[in-house]
């Protein structure tokens, strides 16, 4: 079996007076997760007055368990520096991963944002509909290489 090359993963940094934004693009996985962690640590270390670290995830195409682990490591590093970690523009697959793993409370989120159920409606927190959504979300989706 021949290993398929991973799509390119890039992290582009922008800095303000008290913030750092990392724009993520490509697959955040076993082969690339260390890049996110090192860029986040470098960004916060290079700007000691940083109060907010923004991860712009609009360009992500995949996040596996090592990607989730990288997000958790970045959260730990940010918390140790008293920096708020924001996950912005998360694609639907990443929103689902964050919800299923129960880590949504770790990230600052845009106010007024509701998670959609897939039909454009948001389930009320604690409702029977939300419980059904959580049960149905236990099935994971895999991306298989082309045959």
MOZIMO-V196813 format. One record per helix or strand of 3 or more residues. SS is the DSSP state (alpha for helix, beta for strand). FROM is the first residue (numbers start at 1). TO is the last residue. If there is no record, write none. Layout:
ss={SS/SS}
from={FROM/FROM}
to={TO/TO}
//
This chain:
ss={beta/beta/alpha/beta/alpha/beta/alpha/alpha/alpha}
from={10/19/33/52/65/84/92/104/128}
to={15/28/46/63/80/88/101/106/136}
//
